[in-house]
Structures are given as structure tokens and as C-alpha cells.
Amino acid sequence: MPTHNPQPMTEGAMLSLAGSALRKIDRKGRRGTTLVTFDEIEAMAALIDCLGAGHLCLAALDERGRG
């Protein structure tokens, strides 16, 4: 069942969801990555882009030949 929310993500929600994902990974390591939700992943991606690092991530991907 999809959990996609058509409403724009607020800054507070983005930070909270990204923080939740980080906490899972910090506490459980690799196991924590399997517990991260799609919403948390989207929030982390949005945060990376909002912080201005999105283009750097995409350039690094292209350099590795995986784009």
C-alpha cells in the first residue's frame, strides 16, 4: 500500500523525518538502514538538496559511471 503524501513536506517534517532515519542508523548500524521508511528516505534526499549538496552527489554519481 503506497504511503505517498501529495502534500508538500514542511521544513519541520523534513528535519524530523531525516532525524528519525539518522537515529535508526546511529543506534542499529546496518540493521537500522533496513528500518528506514520511504518517507524518511525522501526527507533525507530533500534535506541534501536543500543544503545545496544535491548537485555534488549527482556529479559524484556521474563520475563513477552509475548515472
Secondary structure per residue as TSV (DSSP state, phi and psi in degrees):
chain	resnum	aa	ss	phi	psi
A	1	M	-	360.0	124.1
A	2	P	-	-66.4	145.5
A	3	T	-	-112.3	11.0
A	4	H	-	-60.4	130.5
A	5	N	-	-107.2	117.5
A	6	P	-	-70.7	-9.4
A	7	Q	S	-76.1	142.7
A	8	P	-	-61.1	146.3
A	9	M	-	-81.2	130.2
A	10	T	-	-76.7	161.9
A	11	E	H	-60.7	-42.2
A	12	G	H	-62.4	-42.4
A	13	A	H	-65.6	-41.4
A	14	M	H	-59.9	-47.5
A	15	L	H	-66.1	-40.7
A	16	S	H	-65.1	-46.0
A	17	L	H	-66.4	-41.6
A	18	A	H	-63.8	-39.8
A	19	G	H	-64.1	-38.2
A	20	S	H	-62.2	-42.9
A	21	A	H	-63.8	-44.5
A	22	L	H	-61.1	-41.9
A	23	R	H	-62.1	-42.5
A	24	K	H	-59.4	-45.3
A	25	I	H	-69.8	-42.1
A	26	D	H	-62.0	-40.8
A	27	R	H	-78.6	-34.2
A	28	K	H	-120.7	3.1
A	29	G	T	61.8	-137.2
A	30	R	H	-57.2	-36.4
A	31	R	H	-60.9	-36.4
A	32	G	H	-62.2	-32.8
A	33	T	H	-64.8	-27.6
A	34	T	T	-77.8	-13.3
A	35	L	T	-95.5	-8.7
A	36	V	-	-70.8	133.7
A	37	T	-	-85.3	165.3
A	38	F	H	-60.7	-40.0
A	39	D	H	-62.5	-39.8
A	40	E	H	-67.3	-38.4
A	41	I	H	-63.8	-44.8
A	42	E	H	-61.5	-39.9
A	43	A	H	-65.2	-40.7
A	44	M	H	-64.9	-41.8
A	45	A	H	-64.2	-42.8
A	46	A	H	-63.0	-40.9
A	47	L	H	-64.4	-42.9
A	48	I	H	-57.0	-46.0
A	49	D	H	-67.9	-42.1
A	50	C	H	-64.1	-31.3
A	51	L	T	-80.2	-1.7
A	52	G	T	87.5	12.1
A	53	A	-	-102.1	0.2
A	54	G	H	-58.8	-46.0
A	55	H	H	-65.5	-31.3
A	56	L	H	-68.3	-39.8
A	57	C	H	-64.9	-43.4
A	58	L	H	-67.1	-37.8
A	59	A	H	-65.3	-40.8
A	60	A	H	-64.5	-38.6
A	61	L	H	-62.6	-45.9
A	62	D	H	-62.9	-37.9
A	63	E	H	-63.0	-33.3
A	64	R	T	-81.8	-5.2
A	65	G	T	76.9	26.3
A	66	R	-	-113.6	15.3
A	67	G	-	-88.8	360.0
